[in-house]
Amino acid sequence: MTDRENMKIDYVEFSSPELEATQSFFARAFGWNFVEYGPDYRDIQDAGLGGGIERGDLRPPLIVLKADDLEKALGVVQAAGAEITKEIFEFPGGRRFEFKEPGGNAMAVWCEV
């Protein structure tokens, strides 16, 4: 498998200053379920693609790709011209980094622990 074959869209992360209202809307409108990870994060279930809602200032949804080798993925996106906006960090269940592609879209890449 090449680097590009394993970096597919895997997760979409929303932000909301009104986390509970957004969660309630998604549940009522789309039938999505949620796993609560503390007071500021909800993992979206049953939406067809992985996703989450983070409490915070409103920003465009963050597209998250999945990689087998996070360090290799970091090198690939840097070589292609990305600006790294968050270095590799850990979270429950994995690790990820965030970047902006040359056109300005914010994205992230994650891998399982």
C-alpha positions as CSV (number, residue, x, y, z in Angstrom):
1,M,0.0,0.0,0.0
2,T,1.4,3.4,-0.9
3,D,1.3,6.5,1.3
4,R,-1.5,8.0,-0.8
5,E,-3.6,4.8,-0.7
6,N,-3.9,4.7,3.1
7,M,-4.6,8.4,3.6
8,K,-8.4,8.5,3.0
9,I,-11.1,10.7,4.6
10,D,-12.0,9.0,7.8
11,Y,-13.5,11.6,10.1
12,V,-15.2,15.0,10.1
13,E,-14.9,17.2,13.2
14,F,-17.4,20.0,13.8
15,S,-17.0,22.8,16.4
16,S,-19.8,24.5,18.2
17,P,-20.0,27.1,20.9
18,E,-23.4,25.5,21.8
19,L,-22.3,21.8,21.9
20,E,-25.5,20.5,23.5
21,A,-27.7,22.3,21.0
22,T,-25.7,21.0,18.0
23,Q,-25.7,17.5,19.4
24,S,-29.5,17.7,20.0
25,F,-30.0,19.0,16.4
26,F,-27.9,16.2,14.8
27,A,-29.8,13.6,16.9
28,R,-33.3,14.9,16.0
29,A,-32.6,15.7,12.4
30,F,-30.4,12.8,11.4
31,G,-30.8,10.1,14.1
32,W,-27.1,10.2,15.0
33,N,-26.0,8.9,18.4
34,F,-23.1,10.1,20.5
35,V,-20.4,9.0,22.9
36,E,-19.5,11.7,25.4
37,Y,-15.8,12.2,26.0
38,G,-15.9,14.7,28.9
39,P,-17.8,18.0,28.9
40,D,-16.3,19.3,25.6
41,Y,-16.4,16.5,23.1
42,R,-18.9,14.2,21.5
43,D,-18.0,11.3,19.1
44,I,-20.7,11.0,16.5
45,Q,-22.0,7.5,15.9
46,D,-24.2,6.1,13.1
47,A,-23.5,8.9,10.6
48,G,-22.0,6.8,7.8
49,L,-18.5,8.3,8.5
50,G,-16.7,8.9,11.7
51,G,-17.2,12.4,13.2
52,G,-17.1,14.5,16.3
53,I,-18.2,17.8,17.8
54,E,-15.8,19.9,19.8
55,R,-17.0,22.7,22.1
56,G,-15.3,25.9,20.9
57,D,-15.5,28.8,18.6
58,L,-17.3,28.1,15.3
59,R,-15.0,27.1,12.5
60,P,-15.4,25.2,9.2
61,P,-15.6,21.4,9.7
62,L,-12.2,19.7,9.9
63,I,-11.6,16.9,7.5
64,V,-9.5,14.2,9.1
65,L,-7.6,11.5,7.1
66,K,-6.4,8.2,8.5
67,A,-2.8,7.0,8.1
68,D,-1.0,3.8,9.0
69,D,2.3,5.7,9.7
70,L,1.7,9.2,11.1
71,E,5.3,10.3,10.9
72,K,5.5,9.3,7.3
73,A,2.2,11.1,6.6
74,L,3.6,14.2,8.2
75,G,6.6,14.1,5.8
76,V,4.3,13.5,2.8
77,V,2.1,16.5,3.5
78,Q,5.0,18.8,4.4
79,A,6.8,17.8,1.1
80,A,3.6,18.6,-0.8
81,G,3.5,22.1,0.7
82,A,1.4,22.0,3.8
83,E,1.8,24.3,6.7
84,I,1.8,22.3,10.0
85,T,-0.6,24.1,12.4
86,K,-0.4,21.5,15.2
87,E,2.4,19.1,15.7
88,I,1.7,15.4,16.5
89,F,-0.2,15.0,19.7
90,E,-2.0,12.2,21.5
91,F,-5.7,11.8,22.3
92,P,-7.7,8.9,23.7
93,G,-7.3,6.1,21.1
94,G,-4.8,7.7,18.8
95,R,-2.4,10.5,17.6
96,R,-2.8,13.2,15.0
97,F,-1.4,16.4,13.5
98,E,-3.2,19.3,11.8
99,F,-2.2,21.3,8.8
100,K,-3.3,23.8,6.2
101,E,-3.0,22.9,2.5
102,P,-1.7,25.7,0.2
103,G,-5.2,26.9,-0.5
104,G,-5.9,27.4,3.2
105,N,-8.2,24.5,4.0
106,A,-7.5,23.1,7.5
107,M,-7.1,19.3,7.7
108,A,-5.7,16.7,10.0
109,V,-4.2,13.2,9.8
110,W,-4.6,10.6,12.6
111,C,-3.5,7.1,13.3
112,E,-4.6,4.5,15.9
113,V,-2.3,3.9,18.9
